[in-house]
Amino acid sequence: MSDAVVELWIDRLSSEIGTVLVVSDGAAICAVDFEDHEARMQELLTKEYVDFKLTPKRNPLGVSDRLQAYFAGELDAIDGIPVNPGGTDFQREVWMHLRSIPPGKTITYGQLADLLKKPKSARAVGMTNSLNPISIVLPCHRVIGANGKLTGYAGGLDRKRWLLHHEGWGQEEVQLALLFT
C-alpha cells in the first residue's frame, strides 16, 4: 500500500432488492453492496485501500450489465467475474470457495468449513461470510445455519430470501426458513 489516493470506479444499478453498488479497481471488482449499506462498504474498502476516491463510471469491466443479466434470470452471468476481495488468506479462501456453491443450492457454515478442510472453523467461516465485500458475485447468501435458518447476510435477511428464491431455491425451503427467522 502506498500513500497515494487510489481511484476506484463506482456504478449504481437498480434492482428489485434495492440499488446495488459496484466498485472496481480497474482490474477486478472489489465491492458489490447495497446503497443502504454504503457506509459498511466504504469501511471495508478502507481496510484494503486506506485512502481512496470513488469515481462514478458506468458499467465498470462490464459487471453492471452482467449483474443486470443475473437479476433478469441469467444466473450464470456472474460466473467468472474477476474479483479482488482483499482480506486475509483465510478470508480469501472462504470467499473464493463460495463460488463453488451452485445457484439454488445452500450449504451450512459447518459444511463450508469441512469443504475447506478446517472442520473446527465454522464460526470463523460465519464471521468471514459477514465481512464479504463482494455480495452476490461471491454468493455468501447461499450459506445458511445448521438448522436451516437464514442467518448472517449483511444485506438483510429479506434480500437473502429473495436471492435464494430468485436462484430457484425451493419454495418448501423458503417456507421452512421463514419459520426459523
C-alpha positions in Angstrom: 0.0 0.0 0.0 1.2 3.5 -0.8 0.3 7.0 0.4 -1.3 7.8 -2.9 -5.1 8.1 -3.1 -6.4 5.1 -5.1 -9.1 5.8 -7.6 -11.9 3.3 -7.6 -14.8 3.3 -10.0 -18.4 3.0 -8.7 -21.6 2.3 -10.5 -25.1 2.2 -9.1 -27.8 0.0 -10.6 -31.4 -0.5 -9.7 -32.7 -4.0 -8.8 -35.8 -5.5 -7.3 -33.9 -5.6 -4.0 -32.6 -2.1 -4.0 -29.8 -0.1 -5.6 -26.7 -2.2 -6.0 -23.3 -0.5 -5.8 -20.5 -2.0 -8.0 -16.9 -0.9 -7.2 -13.9 -1.7 -9.3 -10.2 -1.1 -9.0 -9.9 -1.1 -12.8 -8.7 -4.7 -13.0 -11.3 -6.5 -10.9 -14.4 -5.9 -8.8 -13.5 -5.1 -5.2 -17.0 -4.4 -3.8 -20.7 -5.2 -4.5 -23.1 -4.0 -1.9 -26.4 -2.2 -1.4 -26.8 1.5 -1.3 -28.3 1.4 2.2 -25.1 -0.3 3.4 -22.7 2.1 1.7 -21.1 3.1 5.0 -20.2 -0.6 5.7 -18.9 -1.0 2.1 -16.7 2.1 2.5 -15.4 0.8 5.8 -14.4 -2.5 4.2 -12.7 -0.7 1.3 -10.8 1.5 3.8 -9.3 -1.7 5.3 -7.9 -2.6 1.9 -7.1 0.7 0.2 -6.7 3.1 3.2 -7.2 6.2 1.1 -9.4 6.0 -1.9 -11.7 8.1 -4.1 -14.9 6.7 -5.6 -15.3 8.0 -9.2 -18.6 7.3 -11.0 -18.2 5.1 -14.0 -20.9 3.3 -15.9 -20.6 -0.5 -16.1 -17.0 -1.0 -14.8 -15.5 -4.0 -16.5 -18.9 -4.9 -17.9 -20.0 -6.1 -14.4 -23.1 -3.9 -14.1 -24.5 -5.4 -17.3 -23.7 -8.9 -16.0 -25.4 -8.2 -12.7 -28.5 -6.9 -14.6 -28.5 -10.2 -16.6 -28.3 -12.1 -13.4 -31.3 -10.2 -12.0 -33.1 -10.9 -15.3 -32.7 -14.7 -14.7 -29.3 -15.5 -16.3 -27.8 -16.9 -13.1 -24.5 -17.8 -14.7 -23.9 -14.2 -15.9 -21.9 -13.5 -12.7 -19.6 -16.6 -13.1 -16.0 -15.7 -13.8 -16.3 -12.0 -12.9 -12.7 -11.0 -11.8 -12.7 -10.2 -8.1 -10.3 -8.7 -5.7 -11.9 -9.0 -2.3 -8.7 -8.2 -0.3 -8.7 -9.7 3.2 -6.5 -12.3 4.9 -5.5 -15.6 3.2 -8.3 -17.4 5.2 -10.9 -14.8 4.2 -10.0 -15.0 0.6 -10.1 -18.8 0.7 -13.6 -18.8 2.2 -14.9 -16.1 -0.2 -13.5 -17.8 -3.3 -14.9 -21.1 -2.2 -18.4 -19.6 -2.2 -18.3 -19.6 -6.0 -18.4 -23.5 -5.9 -21.9 -23.4 -4.4 -24.4 -23.7 -7.4 -27.3 -21.3 -7.7 -30.4 -22.7 -5.9 -28.3 -24.7 -3.5 -27.2 -24.0 0.0 -24.7 -25.3 2.5 -24.2 -24.7 6.2 -21.2 -22.8 7.7 -20.1 -26.1 9.1 -20.2 -27.8 5.7 -18.2 -25.0 4.2 -15.6 -25.3 7.0 -15.5 -29.1 6.2 -15.0 -28.4 2.4 -12.1 -26.0 3.4 -10.6 -28.9 5.4 -11.0 -26.8 8.5 -13.8 -28.6 10.3 -13.5 -26.6 13.6 -13.7 -23.2 11.9 -17.5 -22.9 11.3 -17.6 -19.8 13.5 -14.7 -18.2 11.7 -16.3 -19.1 8.3 -19.5 -17.4 9.5 -17.7 -14.3 10.6 -15.8 -14.2 7.3 -19.1 -14.5 5.4 -20.4 -11.5 7.2 -17.4 -9.5 6.0 -17.7 -10.5 2.4 -17.2 -7.3 0.4 -18.5 -8.7 -2.9 -22.1 -9.6 -2.3 -24.0 -11.7 -4.9 -20.9 -12.4 -7.1 -19.2 -14.2 -4.1 -22.5 -15.7 -3.1 -22.4 -15.7 0.7 -26.2 -15.7 0.6 -26.0 -19.5 -0.2 -24.6 -20.3 3.2 -27.2 -21.0 6.0 -27.3 -22.0 9.6 -27.0 -25.7 10.6 -30.7 -25.8 11.5 -31.8 -24.3 8.1 -32.0 -20.8 9.5 -31.2 -17.9 7.2 -28.5 -16.1 9.1 -25.5 -13.9 8.5 -26.4 -11.8 5.5 -25.1 -8.3 5.8 -27.6 -7.0 3.2 -30.5 -8.2 5.3 -32.5 -11.5 5.5 -35.2 -10.3 3.1 -32.6 -9.9 0.4 -31.1 -13.2 1.3 -34.5 -14.9 0.9 -35.1 -13.0 -2.4 -31.7 -14.0 -3.8 -32.2 -17.7 -2.9 -35.7 -17.7 -4.3 -34.5 -16.0 -7.5 -31.9 -18.7 -7.9 -34.5 -21.4 -7.6 -34.1 -22.5 -4.0 -37.4 -24.4 -3.5 -40.5 -22.9 -2.0 -40.5 -25.5 0.7 -37.1 -24.4 1.8 -38.1 -20.8 1.8 -41.2 -21.6 3.8 -39.1 -23.6 6.3 -36.6 -20.8 6.6 -39.3 -18.4 7.3 -40.3 -20.4 10.3 -36.8 -20.2 11.7 -36.2 -16.5 11.1 
